[in-house]
Amino acid sequence: MPDAKSKAQQRAAGAALSAKRGQTDIGDLQGASRQMHDSMSEEELEEMASTDRSDLPENADGD
């Protein structure tokens, strides 16, 4: 799985990872984080969530 392409994607992966580990309620997830939780492994989520954010745009389209 590639690294996160934006800060928003990195945050969504972190939220999904937290739910996957049982640290937060799955029902609290929505949008991209819910989709990531359902379709990605814990290892994939961990890799995406750990992406260095310093050079990432806020959103994938660069906004």
C-alpha positions in Angstrom: 0.0 0.0 0.0 1.4 3.4 -0.9 1.9 6.2 1.6 -0.8 8.7 2.2 -1.2 11.3 -0.6 -2.6 14.0 1.7 -2.9 15.1 5.4 -6.7 14.3 5.2 -6.0 10.8 3.9 -3.4 10.2 6.6 -5.8 11.3 9.4 -8.5 9.1 8.0 -6.1 6.1 8.0 -5.3 6.9 11.7 -8.9 7.0 12.6 -9.6 3.7 10.8 -6.5 2.2 12.5 -7.7 3.3 15.9 -11.1 1.6 15.3 -9.4 -1.5 13.9 -7.4 -1.8 17.1 -10.5 -1.4 19.3 -9.4 2.0 20.7 -12.4 3.9 19.2 -15.9 2.8 18.2 -16.4 1.7 14.6 -19.7 3.5 14.6 -17.8 6.8 15.0 -16.2 6.4 11.6 -17.6 8.0 8.5 -16.6 8.5 4.9 -13.1 7.6 3.9 -12.1 6.3 7.4 -15.1 3.9 7.4 -14.2 2.6 3.9 -10.5 2.2 4.9 -11.5 0.3 8.0 -13.6 -2.1 6.0 -11.2 -2.7 3.1 -7.6 -2.5 4.5 -5.6 -4.6 6.9 -4.2 -3.2 10.2 -0.7 -3.3 8.6 -1.8 -1.3 5.6 -3.5 1.3 7.8 -0.5 1.5 10.0 1.8 2.2 7.0 -0.6 4.9 5.7 -1.2 6.5 9.1 2.6 6.7 9.7 3.3 8.7 6.6 5.4 11.8 7.3 2.9 14.8 7.0 5.4 17.6 6.6 5.4 17.7 2.8 1.8 16.6 2.2 -1.0 18.9 0.9 -4.1 19.2 3.1 -6.2 17.4 0.4 -5.2 15.1 -2.4 -6.2 17.7 -5.0 -3.7 20.1 -3.5 -6.2 22.4 -1.8 
